[in-house]
């Protein structure tokens, strides 16, 4: 699985990269720290999946999901956020995300991606 990580916090991206590449058979092939760069990173990376946060500078995750789906409709988008607002989660799903995971439940995300969580 080739993954692009989109989160405005570099430490979150770094931690996710380490966990995904250590605990799953995935490879992180791109990263973006803001919504404006995210769709371009996906378009040039041949990613299978995008793990996408909601809160980002310039463009929020919902709009990023729409832009990604417009460029690469086959890529899977997984929302990985700290928000619990049902309206935000519903908007993510309507924009093309297949799943939503809370950032507090990283083990669930890893299991979904296909990792073996010890």
Biopython code that builds the backbone (N, CA, C, O; Angstrom):
import numpy as np
from Bio.PDB.StructureBuilder import StructureBuilder

atoms = [
    (1, "UNK", "N", (0.844, -1.169, 0.000)),
    (1, "UNK", "CA", (0.000, 0.000, 0.000)),
    (1, "UNK", "C", (0.894, 1.237, 0.000)),
    (1, "UNK", "O", (1.757, 1.382, 0.865)),
    (2, "UNK", "N", (0.689, 2.119, -0.959)),
    (2, "UNK", "CA", (1.424, 3.380, -1.048)),
    (2, "UNK", "C", (0.536, 4.496, -0.492)),
    (2, "UNK", "O", (-0.598, 4.682, -0.933)),
    (3, "UNK", "N", (1.067, 5.226, 0.475)),
    (3, "UNK", "CA", (0.254, 6.186, 1.229)),
    (3, "UNK", "C", (0.859, 7.582, 1.168)),
    (3, "UNK", "O", (2.078, 7.754, 1.208)),
    (4, "UNK", "N", (-0.032, 8.582, 1.070)),
    (4, "UNK", "CA", (0.349, 9.983, 1.238)),
    (4, "UNK", "C", (-0.272, 10.451, 2.555)),
    (4, "UNK", "O", (-1.458, 10.232, 2.804)),
    (5, "UNK", "N", (0.539, 11.095, 3.393)),
    (5, "UNK", "CA", (0.085, 11.638, 4.669)),
    (5, "UNK", "C", (-0.138, 13.134, 4.529)),
    (5, "UNK", "O", (0.733, 13.855, 4.043)),
    (6, "UNK", "N", (-1.314, 13.601, 4.959)),
    (6, "UNK", "CA", (-1.629, 15.021, 4.881)),
    (6, "UNK", "C", (-2.072, 15.489, 6.266)),
    (6, "UNK", "O", (-3.165, 15.165, 6.729)),
    (7, "UNK", "N", (-1.207, 16.251, 6.906)),
    (7, "UNK", "CA", (-1.475, 16.793, 8.242)),
    (7, "UNK", "C", (-0.594, 18.021, 8.401)),
    (7, "UNK", "O", (0.554, 18.023, 7.956)),
    (8, "UNK", "N", (-1.116, 19.058, 9.025)),
    (8, "UNK", "CA", (-0.328, 20.277, 9.169)),
    (8, "UNK", "C", (0.772, 20.156, 10.215)),
    (8, "UNK", "O", (1.649, 21.018, 10.287)),
    (9, "UNK", "N", (0.744, 19.126, 11.009)),
    (9, "UNK", "CA", (1.758, 18.943, 12.051)),
    (9, "UNK", "C", (2.801, 17.923, 11.604)),
    (9, "UNK", "O", (2.497, 16.745, 11.412)),
    (10, "UNK", "N", (4.032, 18.395, 11.443)),
    (10, "UNK", "CA", (5.119, 17.527, 10.981)),
    (10, "UNK", "C", (5.367, 16.369, 11.939)),
    (10, "UNK", "O", (5.705, 15.271, 11.497)),
    (11, "UNK", "N", (5.206, 16.591, 13.241)),
    (11, "UNK", "CA", (5.450, 15.509, 14.194)),
    (11, "UNK", "C", (4.420, 14.393, 14.052)),
    (11, "UNK", "O", (4.754, 13.221, 14.233)),
    (12, "UNK", "N", (3.187, 14.735, 13.732)),
    (12, "UNK", "CA", (2.154, 13.718, 13.483)),
    (12, "UNK", "C", (2.511, 12.926, 12.228)),
    (12, "UNK", "O", (2.437, 11.697, 12.229)),
    (13, "UNK", "N", (2.898, 13.623, 11.157)),
    (13, "UNK", "CA", (3.288, 12.921, 9.931)),
    (13, "UNK", "C", (4.483, 12.006, 10.171)),
    (13, "UNK", "O", (4.512, 10.880, 9.675)),
    (14, "UNK", "N", (5.458, 12.479, 10.921)),
    (14, "UNK", "CA", (6.655, 11.686, 11.207)),
    (14, "UNK", "C", (6.295, 10.425, 12.006)),
    (14, "UNK", "O", (6.774, 9.334, 11.695)),
    (15, "UNK", "N", (5.460, 10.575, 13.024)),
    (15, "UNK", "CA", (5.042, 9.439, 13.839)),
    (15, "UNK", "C", (4.231, 8.445, 13.011)),
    (15, "UNK", "O", (4.466, 7.239, 13.084)),
    (16, "UNK", "N", (3.284, 8.943, 12.229)),
    (16, "UNK", "CA", (2.476, 8.051, 11.388)),
    (16, "UNK", "C", (3.336, 7.302, 10.387)),
    (16, "UNK", "O", (3.151, 6.103, 10.178)),
    (17, "UNK", "N", (4.273, 8.002, 9.769)),
    (17, "UNK", "CA", (5.178, 7.355, 8.813)),
    (17, "UNK", "C", (5.901, 6.195, 9.500)),
    (17, "UNK", "O", (5.945, 5.083, 8.975)),
    (18, "UNK", "N", (6.460, 6.462, 10.664)),
    (18, "UNK", "CA", (7.205, 5.428, 11.388)),
    (18, "UNK", "C", (6.305, 4.242, 11.734)),
    (18, "UNK", "O", (6.690, 3.091, 11.531)),
    (19, "UNK", "N", (5.115, 4.517, 12.254)),
    (19, "UNK", "CA", (4.201, 3.437, 12.624)),
    (19, "UNK", "C", (3.744, 2.636, 11.406)),
    (19, "UNK", "O", (3.745, 1.405, 11.432)),
    (20, "UNK", "N", (3.358, 3.325, 10.354)),
    (20, "UNK", "CA", (2.871, 2.637, 9.158)),
    (20, "UNK", "C", (3.955, 1.776, 8.520)),
    (20, "UNK", "O", (3.700, 0.638, 8.124)),
    (21, "UNK", "N", (5.155, 2.318, 8.422)),
    (21, "UNK", "CA", (6.220, 1.576, 7.752)),
    (21, "UNK", "C", (6.801, 0.472, 8.630)),
    (21, "UNK", "O", (7.381, -0.484, 8.115)),
    (22, "UNK", "N", (6.652, 0.591, 9.946)),
    (22, "UNK", "CA", (7.142, -0.435, 10.860)),
    (22, "UNK", "C", (6.114, -1.530, 11.090)),
    (22, "UNK", "O", (6.458, -2.710, 11.152)),
    (23, "UNK", "N", (4.858, -1.138, 11.217)),
    (23, "UNK", "CA", (3.832, -2.082, 11.655)),
    (23, "UNK", "C", (2.922, -2.589, 10.539)),
    (23, "UNK", "O", (2.070, -3.445, 10.779)),
    (24, "UNK", "N", (3.093, -2.076, 9.333)),
    (24, "UNK", "CA", (2.301, -2.553, 8.203)),
    (24, "UNK", "C", (3.240, -2.766, 7.020)),
    (24, "UNK", "O", (4.432, -2.467, 7.094)),
    (25, "UNK", "N", (2.696, -3.275, 5.956)),
    (25, "UNK", "CA", (3.503, -3.448, 4.742)),
    (25, "UNK", "C", (3.391, -2.223, 3.832)),
    (25, "UNK", "O", (3.643, -2.318, 2.631)),
    (26, "UNK", "N", (3.021, -1.091, 4.391)),
    (26, "UNK", "CA", (2.828, 0.142, 3.633)),
    (26, "UNK", "C", (4.110, 0.928, 3.478)),
    (26, "UNK", "O", (5.064, 0.770, 4.240)),
    (27, "UNK", "N", (4.105, 1.785, 2.464)),
    (27, "UNK", "CA", (5.196, 2.723, 2.233)),
    (27, "UNK", "C", (4.595, 4.117, 2.094)),
    (27, "UNK", "O", (3.657, 4.321, 1.323)),
    (28, "UNK", "N", (5.127, 5.057, 2.828)),
    (28, "UNK", "CA", (4.688, 6.444, 2.692)),
    (28, "UNK", "C", (5.446, 7.045, 1.515)),
    (28, "UNK", "O", (6.671, 7.157, 1.538)),
    (29, "UNK", "N", (4.693, 7.431, 0.485)),
    (29, "UNK", "CA", (5.295, 7.923, -0.754)),
    (29, "UNK", "C", (5.184, 9.429, -0.922)),
    (29, "UNK", "O", (5.668, 9.988, -1.906)),
    (30, "UNK", "N", (4.545, 10.086, 0.042)),
    (30, "UNK", "CA", (4.424, 11.532, -0.033)),
    (30, "UNK", "C", (3.818, 12.093, 1.228)),
    (30, "UNK", "O", (3.162, 11.390, 1.997)),
    (31, "UNK", "N", (4.052, 13.379, 1.425)),
    (31, "UNK", "CA", (3.514, 14.097, 2.576)),
    (31, "UNK", "C", (3.142, 15.511, 2.146)),
    (31, "UNK", "O", (3.707, 16.065, 1.203)),
    (32, "UNK", "N", (2.180, 16.076, 2.861)),
    (32, "UNK", "CA", (1.817, 17.474, 2.645)),
    (32, "UNK", "C", (1.405, 18.067, 3.985)),
    (32, "UNK", "O", (0.756, 17.411, 4.801)),
    (33, "UNK", "N", (1.793, 19.315, 4.195)),
    (33, "UNK", "CA", (1.476, 19.999, 5.433)),
    (33, "UNK", "C", (0.347, 20.995, 5.308)),
    (33, "UNK", "O", (-0.070, 21.585, 6.305)),
    (34, "UNK", "N", (-0.155, 21.193, 4.107)),
    (34, "UNK", "CA", (-1.323, 22.051, 3.921)),
    (34, "UNK", "C", (-2.142, 21.568, 2.730)),
    (34, "UNK", "O", (-1.659, 20.822, 1.878)),
    (35, "UNK", "N", (-3.375, 22.008, 2.697)),
    (35, "UNK", "CA", (-4.306, 21.535, 1.690)),
    (35, "UNK", "C", (-3.945, 21.895, 0.271)),
    (35, "UNK", "O", (-4.251, 21.144, -0.655)),
    (36, "UNK", "N", (-3.293, 23.040, 0.079)),
    (36, "UNK", "CA", (-2.933, 23.441, -1.274)),
    (36, "UNK", "C", (-1.937, 22.480, -1.918)),
    (36, "UNK", "O", (-1.964, 22.293, -3.134)),
    (37, "UNK", "N", (-1.079, 21.882, -1.141)),
    (37, "UNK", "CA", (-0.040, 20.990, -1.659)),
    (37, "UNK", "C", (-0.536, 19.546, -1.767)),
    (37, "UNK", "O", (0.021, 18.760, -2.533)),
    (38, "UNK", "N", (-1.559, 19.196, -1.018)),
    (38, "UNK", "CA", (-1.993, 17.804, -0.894)),
    (38, "UNK", "C", (-2.400, 17.164, -2.222)),
    (38, "UNK", "O", (-1.918, 16.079, -2.547)),
    (39, "UNK", "N", (-3.265, 17.803, -2.989)),
    (39, "UNK", "CA", (-3.725, 17.200, -4.247)),
    (39, "UNK", "C", (-2.569, 16.989, -5.211)),
    (39, "UNK", "O", (-2.530, 15.986, -5.925)),
    (40, "UNK", "N", (-1.631, 17.922, -5.238)),
    (40, "UNK", "CA", (-0.455, 17.777, -6.103)),
    (40, "UNK", "C", (0.404, 16.603, -5.645)),
    (40, "UNK", "O", (0.902, 15.841, -6.474)),
    (41, "UNK", "N", (0.581, 16.451, -4.335)),
    (41, "UNK", "CA", (1.372, 15.333, -3.803)),
    (41, "UNK", "C", (0.746, 13.998, -4.185)),
    (41, "UNK", "O", (1.456, 13.046, -4.509)),
    (42, "UNK", "N", (-0.564, 13.929, -4.148)),
    (42, "UNK", "CA", (-1.263, 12.691, -4.521)),
    (42, "UNK", "C", (-1.134, 12.434, -6.017)),
    (42, "UNK", "O", (-0.901, 11.301, -6.439)),
    (43, "UNK", "N", (-1.282, 13.471, -6.806)),
    (43, "UNK", "CA", (-1.225, 13.313, -8.261)),
    (43, "UNK", "C", (0.130, 12.811, -8.739)),
    (43, "UNK", "O", (0.202, 12.079, -9.726)),
    (44, "UNK", "N", (1.199, 13.191, -8.060)),
    (44, "UNK", "CA", (2.536, 12.814, -8.503)),
    (44, "UNK", "C", (3.105, 11.593, -7.802)),
    (44, "UNK", "O", (4.223, 11.181, -8.108)),
    (45, "UNK", "N", (2.368, 11.003, -6.869)),
    (45, "UNK", "CA", (2.944, 9.947, -6.030)),
    (45, "UNK", "C", (2.510, 8.525, -6.379)),
    (45, "UNK", "O", (3.135, 7.573, -5.913)),
    (46, "UNK", "N", (1.490, 8.356, -7.160)),
    (46, "UNK", "CA", (0.925, 7.027, -7.428)),
    (46, "UNK", "C", (0.431, 6.360, -6.150)),
    (46, "UNK", "O", (0.535, 5.142, -6.001)),
    (47, "UNK", "N", (-0.101, 7.149, -5.235)),
    (47, "UNK", "CA", (-0.595, 6.641, -3.960)),
    (47, "UNK", "C", (-1.859, 5.817, -4.146)),
    (47, "UNK", "O", (-2.665, 6.068, -5.042)),
    (48, "UNK", "N", (-2.008, 4.829, -3.276)),
    (48, "UNK", "CA", (-3.239, 4.038, -3.200)),
    (48, "UNK", "C", (-4.197, 4.633, -2.179)),
    (48, "UNK", "O", (-5.415, 4.495, -2.293)),
    (49, "UNK", "N", (-3.623, 5.302, -1.171)),
    (49, "UNK", "CA", (-4.403, 5.811, -0.048)),
    (49, "UNK", "C", (-3.850, 7.155, 0.407)),
    (49, "UNK", "O", (-2.649, 7.414, 0.327)),
    (50, "UNK", "N", (-4.761, 8.006, 0.888)),
    (50, "UNK", "CA", (-4.389, 9.270, 1.511)),
    (50, "UNK", "C", (-4.962, 9.268, 2.915)),
    (50, "UNK", "O", (-6.155, 9.035, 3.106)),
    (51, "UNK", "N", (-4.114, 9.527, 3.894)),
    (51, "UNK", "CA", (-4.561, 9.692, 5.270)),
    (51, "UNK", "C", (-4.561, 11.187, 5.527)),
    (51, "UNK", "O", (-3.520, 11.841, 5.454)),
    (52, "UNK", "N", (-5.745, 11.727, 5.832)),
    (52, "UNK", "CA", (-5.996, 13.163, 5.719)),
    (52, "UNK", "C", (-6.597, 13.739, 6.992)),
    (52, "UNK", "O", (-7.583, 13.220, 7.515)),
    (53, "UNK", "N", (-5.995, 14.814, 7.484)),
    (53, "UNK", "CA", (-6.511, 15.542, 8.644)),
    (53, "UNK", "C", (-7.540, 16.573, 8.191)),
    (53, "UNK", "O", (-7.615, 16.904, 7.007)),
    (54, "UNK", "N", (-8.325, 17.074, 9.125)),
    (54, "UNK", "CA", (-9.321, 18.102, 8.821)),
    (54, "UNK", "C", (-8.746, 19.505, 8.961)),
    (54, "UNK", "O", (-8.848, 20.315, 8.040)),
    (55, "UNK", "N", (-8.137, 19.798, 10.121)),
    (55, "UNK", "CA", (-7.648, 21.148, 10.409)),
    (55, "UNK", "C", (-6.284, 21.360, 9.758)),
    (55, "UNK", "O", (-5.286, 20.757, 10.154)),
    (56, "UNK", "N", (-6.267, 22.236, 8.745)),
    (56, "UNK", "CA", (-5.017, 22.564, 8.059)),
    (56, "UNK", "C", (-5.072, 24.012, 7.601)),
    (56, "UNK", "O", (-6.153, 24.578, 7.445)),
    (57, "UNK", "N", (-3.900, 24.613, 7.385)),
    (57, "UNK", "CA", (-3.911, 25.988, 6.875)),
    (57, "UNK", "C", (-4.420, 26.045, 5.435)),
    (57, "UNK", "O", (-4.286, 25.085, 4.675)),
    (58, "UNK", "N", (-4.989, 27.153, 5.087)),
    (58, "UNK", "CA", (-5.463, 27.491, 3.740)),
    (58, "UNK", "C", (-6.687, 26.718, 3.289)),
    (58, "UNK", "O", (-7.706, 27.328, 2.966)),
    (59, "UNK", "N", (-6.621, 25.391, 3.258)),
    (59, "UNK", "CA", (-7.738, 24.582, 2.751)),
    (59, "UNK", "C", (-7.976, 23.433, 3.725)),
    (59, "UNK", "O", (-7.046, 22.701, 4.063)),
    (60, "UNK", "N", (-9.218, 23.274, 4.175)),
    (60, "UNK", "CA", (-9.484, 22.201, 5.137)),
    (60, "UNK", "C", (-9.535, 20.829, 4.455)),
    (60, "UNK", "O", (-9.587, 20.730, 3.229)),
    (61, "UNK", "N", (-9.520, 19.793, 5.263)),
    (61, "UNK", "CA", (-9.460, 18.426, 4.760)),
    (61, "UNK", "C", (-10.631, 18.023, 3.881)),
    (61, "UNK", "O", (-10.467, 17.210, 2.971)),
    (62, "UNK", "N", (-11.793, 18.569, 4.133)),
    (62, "UNK", "CA", (-12.962, 18.224, 3.315)),
    (62, "UNK", "C", (-12.765, 18.705, 1.881)),
    (62, "UNK", "O", (-13.021, 17.967, 0.930)),
    (63, "UNK", "N", (-12.312, 19.935, 1.734)),
    (63, "UNK", "CA", (-12.051, 20.459, 0.388)),
    (63, "UNK", "C", (-10.888, 19.708, -0.261)),
    (63, "UNK", "O", (-10.906, 19.458, -1.467)),
    (64, "UNK", "N", (-9.888, 19.352, 0.527)),
    (64, "UNK", "CA", (-8.766, 18.570, -0.001)),
    (64, "UNK", "C", (-9.275, 17.232, -0.531)),
    (64, "UNK", "O", (-8.862, 16.796, -1.605)),
    (65, "UNK", "N", (-10.163, 16.582, 0.206)),
    (65, "UNK", "CA", (-10.733, 15.306, -0.250)),
    (65, "UNK", "C", (-11.433, 15.485, -1.595)),
    (65, "UNK", "O", (-11.276, 14.657, -2.492)),
    (66, "UNK", "N", (-12.197, 16.549, -1.736)),
    (66, "UNK", "CA", (-12.881, 16.819, -3.016)),
    (66, "UNK", "C", (-11.868, 16.999, -4.149)),
    (66, "UNK", "O", (-12.036, 16.446, -5.236)),
    (67, "UNK", "N", (-10.827, 17.769, -3.885)),
    (67, "UNK", "CA", (-9.809, 18.028, -4.920)),
    (67, "UNK", "C", (-9.075, 16.744, -5.302)),
    (67, "UNK", "O", (-8.806, 16.502, -6.478)),
    (68, "UNK", "N", (-8.756, 15.931, -4.308)),
    (68, "UNK", "CA", (-8.052, 14.677, -4.593)),
    (68, "UNK", "C", (-8.924, 13.766, -5.438)),
    (68, "UNK", "O", (-8.452, 13.185, -6.415)),
    (69, "UNK", "N", (-10.185, 13.637, -5.072)),
    (69, "UNK", "CA", (-11.100, 12.765, -5.828)),
    (69, "UNK", "C", (-11.284, 13.265, -7.259)),
    (69, "UNK", "O", (-11.501, 12.466, -8.169)),
    (70, "UNK", "N", (-11.200, 14.579, -7.465)),
    (70, "UNK", "CA", (-11.319, 15.129, -8.817)),
    (70, "UNK", "C", (-10.117, 14.750, -9.674)),
    (70, "UNK", "O", (-10.249, 14.546, -10.880)),
    (71, "UNK", "N", (-8.934, 14.655, -9.042)),
    (71, "UNK", "CA", (-7.705, 14.340, -9.767)),
    (71, "UNK", "C", (-7.479, 12.832, -9.849)),
    (71, "UNK", "O", (-7.070, 12.327, -10.894)),
    (72, "UNK", "N", (-7.737, 12.118, -8.772)),
    (72, "UNK", "CA", (-7.490, 10.671, -8.685)),
    (72, "UNK", "C", (-8.683, 9.998, -8.022)),
    (72, "UNK", "O", (-8.621, 9.693, -6.831)),
    (73, "UNK", "N", (-9.763, 9.757, -8.749)),
    (73, "UNK", "CA", (-10.971, 9.189, -8.142)),
    (73, "UNK", "C", (-10.775, 7.803, -7.528)),
    (73, "UNK", "O", (-11.549, 7.409, -6.656)),
    (74, "UNK", "N", (-9.768, 7.065, -7.957)),
    (74, "UNK", "CA", (-9.585, 5.710, -7.442)),
    (74, "UNK", "C", (-8.817, 5.657, -6.124)),
    (74, "UNK", "O", (-8.808, 4.618, -5.463)),
    (75, "UNK", "N", (-8.177, 6.747, -5.732)),
    (75, "UNK", "CA", (-7.401, 6.729, -4.494)),
    (75, "UNK", "C", (-8.358, 6.687, -3.299)),
    (75, "UNK", "O", (-9.389, 7.359, -3.295)),
    (76, "UNK", "N", (-8.007, 5.897, -2.298)),
    (76, "UNK", "CA", (-8.817, 5.821, -1.084)),
    (76, "UNK", "C", (-8.408, 6.937, -0.141)),
    (76, "UNK", "O", (-7.222, 7.163, 0.100)),
    (77, "UNK", "N", (-9.395, 7.626, 0.385)),
    (77, "UNK", "CA", (-9.140, 8.696, 1.343)),
    (77, "UNK", "C", (-9.649, 8.253, 2.701)),
    (77, "UNK", "O", (-10.799, 7.836, 2.841)),
    (78, "UNK", "N", (-8.779, 8.347, 3.704)),
    (78, "UNK", "CA", (-9.130, 8.014, 5.076)),
    (78, "UNK", "C", (-8.953, 9.279, 5.911)),
    (78, "UNK", "O", (-7.857, 9.834, 5.994)),
    (79, "UNK", "N", (-10.039, 9.723, 6.522)),
    (79, "UNK", "CA", (-9.973, 10.890, 7.396)),
    (79, "UNK", "C", (-9.407, 10.444, 8.740)),
    (79, "UNK", "O", (-9.870, 9.467, 9.328)),
    (80, "UNK", "N", (-8.403, 11.171, 9.214)),
    (80, "UNK", "CA", (-7.734, 10.861, 10.489)),
    (80, "UNK", "C", (-7.660, 12.170, 11.256)),
    (80, "UNK", "O", (-6.734, 12.960, 11.072)),
    (81, "UNK", "N", (-8.651, 12.393, 12.125)),
    (81, "UNK", "CA", (-8.829, 13.706, 12.729)),
    (81, "UNK", "C", (-9.032, 13.619, 14.239)),
    (81, "UNK", "O", (-9.273, 12.547, 14.795)),
    (82, "UNK", "N", (-8.928, 14.763, 14.874)),
    (82, "UNK", "CA", (-9.224, 14.848, 16.302)),
    (82, "UNK", "C", (-10.624, 15.410, 16.540)),
    (82, "UNK", "O", (-11.047, 15.558, 17.686)),
    (83, "UNK", "N", (-11.326, 15.716, 15.485)),
    (83, "UNK", "CA", (-12.677, 16.254, 15.636)),
    (83, "UNK", "C", (-13.685, 15.138, 15.862)),
    (83, "UNK", "O", (-13.567, 14.045, 15.309)),
    (84, "UNK", "N", (-14.669, 15.438, 16.681)),
    (84, "UNK", "CA", (-15.743, 14.489, 16.946)),
    (84, "UNK", "C", (-17.078, 15.005, 16.418)),
    (84, "UNK", "O", (-18.125, 14.405, 16.662)),
    (85, "UNK", "N", (-17.035, 16.112, 15.700)),
    (85, "UNK", "CA", (-18.252, 16.723, 15.183)),
    (85, "UNK", "C", (-18.852, 15.854, 14.086)),
    (85, "UNK", "O", (-18.219, 15.599, 13.061)),
    (86, "UNK", "N", (-20.073, 15.406, 14.313)),
    (86, "UNK", "CA", (-20.731, 14.527, 13.340)),
    (86, "UNK", "C", (-20.885, 15.192, 11.979)),
    (86, "UNK", "O", (-20.777, 14.525, 10.950)),
    (87, "UNK", "N", (-21.133, 16.487, 11.961)),
    (87, "UNK", "CA", (-21.298, 17.193, 10.684)),
    (87, "UNK", "C", (-19.995, 17.183, 9.876)),
    (87, "UNK", "O", (-20.023, 17.043, 8.654)),
    (88, "UNK", "N", (-18.863, 17.330, 10.556)),
    (88, "UNK", "CA", (-17.570, 17.310, 9.870)),
    (88, "UNK", "C", (-17.285, 15.912, 9.325)),
    (88, "UNK", "O", (-16.838, 15.762, 8.187)),
    (89, "UNK", "N", (-17.541, 14.905, 10.131)),
    (89, "UNK", "CA", (-17.311, 13.520, 9.690)),
    (89, "UNK", "C", (-18.214, 13.188, 8.509)),
    (89, "UNK", "O", (-17.768, 12.577, 7.538)),
    (90, "UNK", "N", (-19.476, 13.585, 8.587)),
    (90, "UNK", "CA", (-20.407, 13.341, 7.477)),
    (90, "UNK", "C", (-19.956, 14.068, 6.214)),
    (90, "UNK", "O", (-20.057, 13.522, 5.116)),
    (91, "UNK", "N", (-19.461, 15.292, 6.360)),
    (91, "UNK", "CA", (-18.976, 16.044, 5.195)),
    (91, "UNK", "C", (-17.744, 15.378, 4.583)),
    (91, "UNK", "O", (-17.597, 15.362, 3.360)),
    (92, "UNK", "N", (-16.859, 14.829, 5.416)),
    (92, "UNK", "CA", (-15.695, 14.094, 4.913)),
    (92, "UNK", "C", (-16.151, 12.910, 4.067)),
    (92, "UNK", "O", (-15.647, 12.693, 2.966)),
    (93, "UNK", "N", (-17.099, 12.155, 4.585)),
    (93, "UNK", "CA", (-17.588, 10.985, 3.856)),
    (93, "UNK", "C", (-18.278, 11.397, 2.554)),
    (93, "UNK", "O", (-18.114, 10.738, 1.527)),
    (94, "UNK", "N", (-19.037, 12.472, 2.598)),
    (94, "UNK", "CA", (-19.699, 12.969, 1.387)),
    (94, "UNK", "C", (-18.693, 13.455, 0.346)),
    (94, "UNK", "O", (-18.960, 13.400, -0.854)),
    (95, "UNK", "N", (-17.529, 13.934, 0.812)),
    (95, "UNK", "CA", (-16.494, 14.441, -0.098)),
    (95, "UNK", "C", (-15.647, 13.324, -0.699)),
    (95, "UNK", "O", (-14.812, 13.578, -1.566)),
    (96, "UNK", "N", (-15.857, 12.087, -0.244)),
    (96, "UNK", "CA", (-15.137, 10.975, -0.845)),
    (96, "UNK", "C", (-14.311, 10.120, 0.092)),
    (96, "UNK", "O", (-13.724, 9.129, -0.341)),
    (97, "UNK", "N", (-14.248, 10.477, 1.368)),
    (97, "UNK", "CA", (-13.513, 9.639, 2.316)),
    (97, "UNK", "C", (-14.269, 8.337, 2.529)),
    (97, "UNK", "O", (-15.498, 8.325, 2.600)),
    (98, "UNK", "N", (-13.526, 7.243, 2.629)),
    (98, "UNK", "CA", (-14.167, 5.944, 2.842)),
    (98, "UNK", "C", (-14.369, 5.634, 4.320)),
    (98, "UNK", "O", (-15.278, 4.888, 4.684)),
    (99, "UNK", "N", (-13.524, 6.205, 5.166)),
    (99, "UNK", "CA", (-13.568, 5.926, 6.601)),
    (99, "UNK", "C", (-13.109, 7.149, 7.372)),
    (99, "UNK", "O", (-12.469, 8.047, 6.824)),
    (100, "UNK", "N", (-13.446, 7.165, 8.649)),
    (100, "UNK", "CA", (-12.953, 8.186, 9.574)),
    (100, "UNK", "C", (-12.382, 7.482, 10.796)),
    (100, "UNK", "O", (-12.997, 6.568, 11.346)),
    (101, "UNK", "N", (-11.194, 7.922, 11.214)),
    (101, "UNK", "CA", (-10.589, 7.425, 12.443)),
    (101, "UNK", "C", (-10.195, 8.612, 13.310)),
    (101, "UNK", "O", (-9.676, 9.615, 12.821)),
    (102, "UNK", "N", (-10.449, 8.479, 14.595)),
    (102, "UNK", "CA", (-10.046, 9.486, 15.561)),
    (102, "UNK", "C", (-8.547, 9.362, 15.803)),
    (102, "UNK", "O", (-8.022, 8.250, 15.858)),
    (103, "UNK", "N", (-7.856, 10.481, 15.947)),
    (103, "UNK", "CA", (-6.415, 10.438, 16.180)),
    (103, "UNK", "C", (-6.059, 9.726, 17.481)),
    (103, "UNK", "O", (-4.935, 9.249, 17.633)),
    (104, "UNK", "N", (-6.990, 9.649, 18.408)),
    (104, "UNK", "CA", (-6.730, 8.935, 19.658)),
    (104, "UNK", "C", (-6.760, 7.421, 19.462)),
    (104, "UNK", "O", (-6.359, 6.673, 20.354)),
    (105, "UNK", "N", (-7.225, 6.972, 18.316)),
    (105, "UNK", "CA", (-7.355, 5.532, 18.038)),
    (105, "UNK", "C", (-6.429, 5.120, 16.893)),
    (105, "UNK", "O", (-6.871, 4.510, 15.919)),
    (106, "UNK", "N", (-5.156, 5.451, 17.015)),
    (106, "UNK", "CA", (-4.203, 5.146, 15.948)),
    (106, "UNK", "C", (-4.112, 3.636, 15.696)),
    (106, "UNK", "O", (-3.865, 3.217, 14.566)),
    (107, "UNK", "N", (-4.310, 2.821, 16.730)),
    (107, "UNK", "CA", (-4.289, 1.366, 16.541)),
    (107, "UNK", "C", (-5.369, 0.915, 15.561)),
    (107, "UNK", "O", (-5.145, 0.006, 14.762)),
    (108, "UNK", "N", (-6.536, 1.549, 15.621)),
    (108, "UNK", "CA", (-7.612, 1.205, 14.686)),
    (108, "UNK", "C", (-7.216, 1.556, 13.248)),
    (108, "UNK", "O", (-7.498, 0.802, 12.318)),
    (109, "UNK", "N", (-6.565, 2.699, 13.079)),
    (109, "UNK", "CA", (-6.091, 3.088, 11.753)),
    (109, "UNK", "C", (-5.075, 2.082, 11.229)),
    (109, "UNK", "O", (-5.161, 1.650, 10.080)),
    (110, "UNK", "N", (-4.121, 1.711, 12.066)),
    (110, "UNK", "CA", (-3.096, 0.753, 11.651)),
    (110, "UNK", "C", (-3.718, -0.592, 11.275)),
    (110, "UNK", "O", (-3.319, -1.210, 10.288)),
    (111, "UNK", "N", (-4.680, -1.037, 12.051)),
    (111, "UNK", "CA", (-5.358, -2.299, 11.735)),
    (111, "UNK", "C", (-6.086, -2.193, 10.404)),
    (111, "UNK", "O", (-6.072, -3.135, 9.612)),
    (112, "UNK", "N", (-6.720, -1.052, 10.153)),
    (112, "UNK", "CA", (-7.433, -0.864, 8.899)),
    (112, "UNK", "C", (-6.475, -0.892, 7.704)),
    (112, "UNK", "O", (-6.755, -1.534, 6.691)),
    (113, "UNK", "N", (-5.370, -0.207, 7.828)),
    (113, "UNK", "CA", (-4.406, -0.153, 6.735)),
    (113, "UNK", "C", (-3.831, -1.536, 6.444)),
    (113, "UNK", "O", (-3.357, -1.797, 5.338)),
    (114, "UNK", "N", (-3.873, -2.395, 7.411)),
    (114, "UNK", "CA", (-3.426, -3.766, 7.160)),
    (114, "UNK", "C", (-2.273, -4.207, 8.035)),
    (114, "UNK", "O", (-1.674, -5.261, 7.818)),
    (115, "UNK", "N", (-1.976, -3.398, 9.011)),
    (115, "UNK", "CA", (-0.868, -3.750, 9.893)),
    (115, "UNK", "C", (-1.260, -4.765, 10.943)),
    (115, "UNK", "O", (-2.437, -4.985, 11.229)),
    (116, "UNK", "N", (-0.255, -5.361, 11.493)),
    (116, "UNK", "CA", (-0.435, -6.262, 12.622)),
    (116, "UNK", "C", (-0.067, -5.499, 13.876)),
    (116, "UNK", "O", (1.114, -5.302, 14.162)),
    (117, "UNK", "N", (-1.052, -5.074, 14.615)),
    (117, "UNK", "CA", (-0.806, -4.302, 15.829)),
    (117, "UNK", "C", (-0.521, -5.282, 16.954)),
    (117, "UNK", "O", (-1.367, -6.118, 17.269)),
    (118, "UNK", "N", (0.659, -5.193, 17.567)),
    (118, "UNK", "CA", (0.981, -6.134, 18.647)),
    (118, "UNK", "C", (0.070, -5.959, 19.844)),
    (118, "UNK", "O", (0.211, -6.675, 20.837)),
]
sb = StructureBuilder()
sb.init_structure("model")
sb.init_model(0)
sb.init_chain("A")
sb.init_seg("    ")
for serial, (resi, resn, name, xyz) in enumerate(atoms, 1):
    if name == "N":
        sb.init_residue(resn, " ", resi, " ")
    sb.init_atom(name, np.array(xyz, "f"), 0.0, 1.0, " ", f" {name:<3s}", serial, name[0])
structure = sb.get_structure()
